[in-house]
């Protein structure tokens, strides 16, 4: 395959990843509403740890280096918490 075709494939995957992140953040909005309804904190360390552990396990199962995948998921967790904080601030 040519380099241009390969790069085009990467761009397609990047768009798919960004779309999935947007979908994930939509779910986070629902989670934020439910946490608030239940009187729960935005930050639940056990849940964040479970997300990171799951990501590391899945990445290892797929033959990826778990360390950088963990970093990506740490960013996703942070994005989720920051969005939940923002939603609470807007309500308050």
C-alpha positions as CSV (number, residue, x, y, z in Angstrom):
1,X,0.0,0.0,0.0
2,X,1.1,3.5,-0.7
3,X,2.0,5.9,2.1
4,X,-1.0,8.2,1.1
5,X,-3.4,5.3,1.4
6,X,-2.0,4.3,4.8
7,X,-2.2,7.9,6.0
8,X,-5.8,8.1,4.8
9,X,-6.6,5.0,6.8
10,X,-5.0,6.5,9.9
11,X,-7.1,9.7,9.4
12,X,-10.2,7.6,9.2
13,X,-9.3,5.8,12.4
14,X,-8.5,9.1,14.1
15,X,-12.0,10.5,13.2
16,X,-13.5,7.3,14.5
17,X,-11.6,7.7,17.8
18,X,-12.8,11.3,18.1
19,X,-16.3,10.3,17.4
20,X,-16.1,7.6,20.1
21,X,-14.7,10.2,22.6
22,X,-17.7,12.5,21.8
23,X,-20.1,9.6,22.4
24,X,-18.3,8.8,25.6
25,X,-18.7,12.4,26.8
26,X,-22.4,12.2,26.0
27,X,-22.7,9.2,28.3
28,X,-20.7,11.2,30.9
29,X,-23.4,13.9,30.9
30,X,-25.9,11.2,31.8
31,X,-23.7,9.9,34.5
32,X,-23.3,13.4,35.9
33,X,-27.1,13.7,36.2
34,X,-27.4,10.4,37.9
35,X,-24.6,11.0,40.3
36,X,-26.2,14.3,41.2
37,X,-29.6,12.7,41.7
38,X,-28.0,10.1,44.0
39,X,-26.0,12.7,45.8
40,X,-22.7,11.2,44.7
41,X,-19.3,12.9,44.3
42,X,-18.0,13.6,40.8
43,X,-14.8,11.8,41.7
44,X,-15.1,8.2,42.7
45,X,-11.6,6.9,42.9
46,X,-12.6,3.2,42.9
47,X,-14.4,3.7,39.6
48,X,-11.6,5.6,38.0
49,X,-9.2,2.8,39.1
50,X,-11.6,0.3,37.5
51,X,-11.6,2.2,34.2
52,X,-7.8,2.3,34.2
53,X,-7.4,-1.3,35.1
54,X,-9.9,-2.4,32.4
55,X,-8.0,-0.3,29.8
56,X,-4.7,-1.8,30.8
57,X,-6.0,-5.3,30.7
58,X,-7.7,-4.9,27.4
59,X,-4.6,-3.2,25.9
60,X,-2.4,-6.1,27.0
61,X,-4.9,-8.6,25.6
62,X,-4.6,-6.8,22.2
63,X,-0.8,-6.8,22.4
64,X,-0.4,-3.1,23.1
65,X,1.9,-1.5,25.7
66,X,-0.5,-0.9,28.6
67,X,1.5,2.1,29.9
68,X,0.6,4.6,27.2
69,X,-2.9,3.3,27.0
70,X,-3.2,4.0,30.7
71,X,-2.1,7.6,30.0
72,X,-4.8,8.0,27.4
73,X,-7.5,6.7,29.7
74,X,-6.2,8.9,32.5
75,X,-6.9,11.8,30.2
76,X,-10.4,10.5,29.4
77,X,-11.1,10.1,33.1
78,X,-9.9,13.7,33.7
79,X,-12.0,15.0,30.8
80,X,-15.0,13.2,32.3
81,X,-14.5,14.6,35.7
82,X,-13.9,18.1,34.4
83,X,-17.1,17.9,32.3
84,X,-19.1,16.8,35.4
85,X,-17.6,19.6,37.4
86,X,-18.6,22.1,34.7
87,X,-22.2,20.7,34.6
88,X,-22.5,21.1,38.3
89,X,-21.2,24.6,38.3
90,X,-23.7,25.6,35.7
91,X,-26.5,24.2,37.8
92,X,-25.3,25.9,41.0
